[in-house]
Amino acid sequence: MYWRCFLGVLKREMLKFWQQRSRLLSALVRPLLWLFVFAAGFRSALGLSMIEPYESYILYEEYIVPGLAAMIILFNSMQSSLSMVYDREMGSMKVLLMSPFPREFLLCSKLIGNTLISAIQVYIFLLFALLVDVELSFLGYVYAFPVIFLLALFLGSIGLLLANNIKQLENFAGVMNFVIFPMFFLSSALYPLWKMREASEVLYWICQFNPFTSGVELLRYSFYEKFDAQYLVVVVCVTVICFIAAVRSFEPKGNKIKKVS
Amino acid sequence: MNISVNQLSYQFGKNAALNDVSFSLKAGFNILLGPNGAGKSTLFSLLTGLRKVTNGDISFNQQKMEKQRQSILSKIGVVFQENTLDLDLSIKQNLGYFASLHGLSEAKALANIEDVLTQLALNDRLNDKVRNLNGGHRRRVEIARSLLHEPTFLLLDEPTVGLDIASRKLILNFVRNYVKKRQSIVLWATHLLEEVETDDVLLLLINGEVKGFDRCHKLLTQHKMDNVSELFTNLTQAKGHK
């Protein structure tokens, strides 16, 4: 019974993704522009020293590929939460919430559907990255999968939490300015944190505490068949906290009336 | 088999939407009649577990909504006032998705409602995208969908609003016949007086309060009125309906 429900939710997410093929295109255009244009222009300006997990000096293109992969997951997760706000406004969210299965199971199934879509997008992006000579080892591609999965769960949980706290579709634009951009730019996605530290100690620490940084670094390490437990702990903890908060926010709302005797 | 609502109250901020509502529905066609803003949709969202019951209680066959929500939801079919279909998917995909949310295979669920699909003239259109359907057909799909898991309780919140007369008749007659065959409990919310028949059980909700609950003909006799329109006007105006 549960697996049927799980597969049904998964199928619906995939069907919707297939129906909205332009979503795949727009999801790829953004990081590809960063990779082919931005990275080419900034390659000489942003000289990189040898840092973990790299074992030699690398080109800037190679550095930003994990960050851009994380960016794809970030935008896809937010897109998915936007569609949840839309579903709620259109009423189709009621169909999901009227299911007799537990809400945490339903929301988790929805998150996993979104996770698989993110994974598809990331692997297509990695194919394009071959054009700028960023090639991972076979194991790098394999190790990346569970991290992509975890990262998509982590960002999807944040998206779920946001989706239920955004009352109108129009307010979603604020999410771009107040969540997505700060999360992305205040991380190690585009520049190593030692570079940020040279510019500002305060910004460095903000980036350091941004859980998205941990996600990006975890992904970067996995691309090179490496692993950092500290980053994993941060991502897992934030995922669990956000998911629990998201599920609680989807519980039916009541309004206790104080009776006057 | 019954739906029992006992001393149910609900408010939005300081505005009372439902005030001490009590009734018990048995198998058959029950009409929830009330003007716009009477609290019908609030009552529906409480009956369907989308809002939490905090004052009073709701039970389906003696199962309390607060305690056995999941078990109750597996027995309820609902048609909401607004469209809840996925416009990007086909009829079949929408039905399949809903079936999976109830743990049913698409094939089993479609077999359950084969007759329903025929009666609602949807059989030949299963692969059509919902976006390409008119309002009447979308409503038919929603009704077919609500019956996929063969529910004991069927709750319909103003299912004919915005439809032309022909579509309204088709849907209303279909549900009436379905109730007779299946002996299920149907609660049909409406503000359209022409949908009421004198033999229906009528639950009159006005300003969040139950102003009448009995067979329609009995209410007419009790209030010495000739028709539902007079009864409705009398109750809404005489009781200071704003």
HADDOCK unambig.tbl for C-alpha pairs under 7 A between the chains (distance, minus, plus):
assign (segid A and resid 1 and name CA) (segid B and resid 103 and name CA) 4.53 0.50 0.50
assign (segid A and resid 2 and name CA) (segid B and resid 103 and name CA) 6.43 0.50 0.50
assign (segid A and resid 4 and name CA) (segid B and resid 100 and name CA) 5.62 0.50 0.50
assign (segid A and resid 4 and name CA) (segid B and resid 103 and name CA) 5.48 0.50 0.50
assign (segid A and resid 4 and name CA) (segid B and resid 104 and name CA) 6.94 0.50 0.50
assign (segid A and resid 5 and name CA) (segid B and resid 100 and name CA) 4.49 0.50 0.50
assign (segid A and resid 5 and name CA) (segid B and resid 101 and name CA) 4.95 0.50 0.50
assign (segid A and resid 5 and name CA) (segid B and resid 102 and name CA) 6.82 0.50 0.50
assign (segid A and resid 5 and name CA) (segid B and resid 103 and name CA) 5.23 0.50 0.50
assign (segid A and resid 8 and name CA) (segid B and resid 97 and name CA) 5.47 0.50 0.50
assign (segid A and resid 8 and name CA) (segid B and resid 100 and name CA) 5.01 0.50 0.50
assign (segid A and resid 8 and name CA) (segid B and resid 101 and name CA) 6.92 0.50 0.50
assign (segid A and resid 9 and name CA) (segid B and resid 97 and name CA) 6.86 0.50 0.50
assign (segid A and resid 12 and name CA) (segid B and resid 97 and name CA) 6.56 0.50 0.50
assign (segid A and resid 16 and name CA) (segid B and resid 88 and name CA) 6.92 0.50 0.50
assign (segid A and resid 19 and name CA) (segid B and resid 88 and name CA) 6.84 0.50 0.50
assign (segid A and resid 90 and name CA) (segid B and resid 83 and name CA) 6.96 0.50 0.50
assign (segid A and resid 90 and name CA) (segid B and resid 84 and name CA) 6.56 0.50 0.50
assign (segid A and resid 91 and name CA) (segid B and resid 82 and name CA) 6.52 0.50 0.50
assign (segid A and resid 91 and name CA) (segid B and resid 83 and name CA) 6.38 0.50 0.50
assign (segid A and resid 91 and name CA) (segid B and resid 84 and name CA) 4.76 0.50 0.50
assign (segid A and resid 92 and name CA) (segid B and resid 84 and name CA) 4.07 0.50 0.50
assign (segid A and resid 92 and name CA) (segid B and resid 85 and name CA) 5.92 0.50 0.50
assign (segid A and resid 92 and name CA) (segid B and resid 86 and name CA) 6.62 0.50 0.50
assign (segid A and resid 95 and name CA) (segid B and resid 84 and name CA) 6.82 0.50 0.50
assign (segid A and resid 98 and name CA) (segid B and resid 73 and name CA) 6.46 0.50 0.50
assign (segid A and resid 99 and name CA) (segid B and resid 73 and name CA) 6.61 0.50 0.50
assign (segid A and resid 99 and name CA) (segid B and resid 101 and name CA) 5.40 0.50 0.50
assign (segid A and resid 99 and name CA) (segid B and resid 102 and name CA) 6.03 0.50 0.50
assign (segid A and resid 100 and name CA) (segid B and resid 70 and name CA) 4.43 0.50 0.50
assign (segid A and resid 100 and name CA) (segid B and resid 71 and name CA) 6.57 0.50 0.50
assign (segid A and resid 100 and name CA) (segid B and resid 73 and name CA) 5.12 0.50 0.50
assign (segid A and resid 100 and name CA) (segid B and resid 74 and name CA) 5.26 0.50 0.50
assign (segid A and resid 100 and name CA) (segid B and resid 102 and name CA) 6.49 0.50 0.50
assign (segid A and resid 101 and name CA) (segid B and resid 70 and name CA) 6.49 0.50 0.50
assign (segid A and resid 252 and name CA) (segid B and resid 49 and name CA) 6.96 0.50 0.50
assign (segid A and resid 252 and name CA) (segid B and resid 50 and name CA) 5.33 0.50 0.50
assign (segid A and resid 252 and name CA) (segid B and resid 51 and name CA) 4.71 0.50 0.50
assign (segid A and resid 252 and name CA) (segid B and resid 52 and name CA) 5.19 0.50 0.50
assign (segid A and resid 253 and name CA) (segid B and resid 51 and name CA) 5.13 0.50 0.50
assign (segid A and resid 253 and name CA) (segid B and resid 52 and name CA) 5.30 0.50 0.50
assign (segid A and resid 254 and name CA) (segid B and resid 51 and name CA) 5.83 0.50 0.50
assign (segid A and resid 254 and name CA) (segid B and resid 52 and name CA) 4.34 0.50 0.50
assign (segid A and resid 254 and name CA) (segid B and resid 53 and name CA) 6.21 0.50 0.50
assign (segid A and resid 254 and name CA) (segid B and resid 54 and name CA) 5.93 0.50 0.50
assign (segid A and resid 255 and name CA) (segid B and resid 10 and name CA) 6.66 0.50 0.50
assign (segid A and resid 255 and name CA) (segid B and resid 11 and name CA) 6.52 0.50 0.50
assign (segid A and resid 255 and name CA) (segid B and resid 54 and name CA) 6.31 0.50 0.50
assign (segid A and resid 256 and name CA) (segid B and resid 54 and name CA) 5.31 0.50 0.50
assign (segid A and resid 256 and name CA) (segid B and resid 55 and name CA) 6.54 0.50 0.50
assign (segid A and resid 257 and name CA) (segid B and resid 55 and name CA) 6.82 0.50 0.50
